């Protein structure tokens, strides 16, 4: 097993913990962190798989997913901020 394959396995092992945080997070910011972690791990998995397999199309997938994750984080942060002002 190469180092890259070991990194793929390590990233796959982190996903259940991120899903746990997303589903059973006690607060909304905890769930946003879980979603961020899932998308970050997914980007890393796609990039590492592109390196292992030599298929550069997965780098395009990783780039698009990273952009989507960034926009989702911005949107959720604005929602949390708006909700906080609404409760005051």
C-alpha positions as CSV (number, residue, x, y, z in Angstrom):
1,X,0.0,0.0,0.0
2,X,1.4,3.4,-1.0
3,X,1.3,6.6,1.1
4,X,-1.5,8.0,-1.1
5,X,-3.7,4.9,-0.6
6,X,-3.1,5.2,3.1
7,X,-4.2,8.8,3.0
8,X,-7.3,7.8,1.2
9,X,-8.2,5.3,3.8
10,X,-7.5,7.7,6.6
11,X,-9.8,10.3,5.0
12,X,-12.5,7.7,4.6
13,X,-12.2,6.9,8.3
14,X,-12.9,10.5,9.3
15,X,-16.2,10.6,7.4
16,X,-18.4,8.8,10.0
17,X,-17.2,11.3,12.7
18,X,-18.2,14.2,10.4
19,X,-21.6,12.7,9.6
20,X,-22.1,12.2,13.4
21,X,-21.4,15.9,13.9
22,X,-23.7,16.9,11.1
23,X,-26.6,14.8,12.2
24,X,-26.4,14.9,16.0
25,X,-24.6,18.3,16.5
26,X,-26.2,20.0,19.4
27,X,-26.2,23.4,17.7
28,X,-26.5,24.8,14.2
29,X,-22.9,26.0,14.0
30,X,-21.8,22.4,15.0
31,X,-23.7,21.1,12.1
32,X,-22.2,23.6,9.7
33,X,-18.8,22.5,10.9
34,X,-19.7,18.9,10.2
35,X,-20.9,19.8,6.7
36,X,-17.7,21.8,6.1
37,X,-15.6,18.8,7.2
38,X,-17.5,16.4,4.9
39,X,-17.0,18.7,1.9
40,X,-13.3,19.3,2.7
41,X,-12.7,15.5,3.1
42,X,-14.6,15.0,-0.2
43,X,-12.4,17.5,-2.0
44,X,-9.3,15.8,-0.6
45,X,-10.6,12.4,-1.6
46,X,-11.2,13.5,-5.1
47,X,-7.8,15.1,-5.4
48,X,-6.0,12.1,-3.9
49,X,-7.9,9.8,-6.2
50,X,-6.9,11.9,-9.2
51,X,-3.3,11.4,-8.1
52,X,-3.6,7.7,-7.5
53,X,-5.6,6.9,-10.7
54,X,-4.1,9.5,-13.0
55,X,-7.5,10.7,-14.1
56,X,-7.4,14.5,-14.1
57,X,-11.1,14.8,-14.4
58,X,-11.3,14.3,-10.6
59,X,-9.3,17.5,-10.1
60,X,-12.2,19.4,-11.9
61,X,-14.6,17.7,-9.6
62,X,-12.5,18.6,-6.5
63,X,-12.4,22.3,-7.7
64,X,-16.1,22.5,-8.3
65,X,-16.9,20.9,-5.0
66,X,-14.5,23.3,-3.2
67,X,-16.3,26.2,-4.8
68,X,-19.7,24.8,-3.8
69,X,-18.5,24.2,-0.2
70,X,-17.2,27.8,0.0
71,X,-20.5,29.3,-1.2
72,X,-22.5,27.0,1.1
73,X,-20.4,28.0,4.1
74,X,-20.9,31.7,3.3
75,X,-24.6,31.2,2.9
76,X,-24.9,29.3,6.2
77,X,-22.8,31.8,8.0
78,X,-25.1,34.6,6.8
79,X,-28.1,32.6,7.9
80,X,-26.7,32.0,11.4
81,X,-25.8,35.7,11.7
82,X,-29.3,36.7,10.5
83,X,-30.9,34.3,12.9
84,X,-28.9,35.7,15.8
85,X,-30.0,39.2,15.0
86,X,-33.6,38.1,14.7
87,X,-33.5,36.5,18.2
88,X,-32.2,39.7,19.9
